[in-house]
């Protein structure tokens, strides 16, 4: 699995003023001299990002990361899993043991549910952004209902009257929400 570089989008009011990598957005925002609050969003999940503009932009280095259990150089992270005794018994009887069996089950579930997960993640990202930026705009509740119902036509009609930068960014976040063929989740 390859990690994609985080991209951010910054808004002042309903106007998009910066977009790009964390470092690029940081540089663009350092030039901002206005007094209106900035809202910065992660382009992958629509979540608000706290970016301290008082300090130089730095990506965390491997040396600064806390030491973790597992095989971090291989991307393996140890975490706790709570199962019933019968589940542990079954996992223990599988070829390669519990870890191999769990990885195999997770990969199979990811493959089977990829489309549904992509749609759900896009809807959640769009909703996070909508709540932060458009919660007080006309048609917000109806747009949210249309988003989760998978009604693209209604959703686009409702957000078309919103400020242009908000609507454009929202549509980019929601793009994958319309691709599921099995209907809404």
Secondary structure, 3 states (H helix, E strand, C coil): CCCCCCEEEEEECCEEEEEEEHHHHHHHHHCCCCCCCEEEEECCCCCECCCCCCCCCCCCCCCCCCCCCEEHHHCEECCCCCCCHHHHHHHHCCCCHHHHHHHHHHHHHHHHCHHHHHHHHHHHHHHHHHHHHHCCCCCHHHHHHHHHHCCHHHHHHHHCCCCHHHHHHHHHHHHHHHCCCCCCC
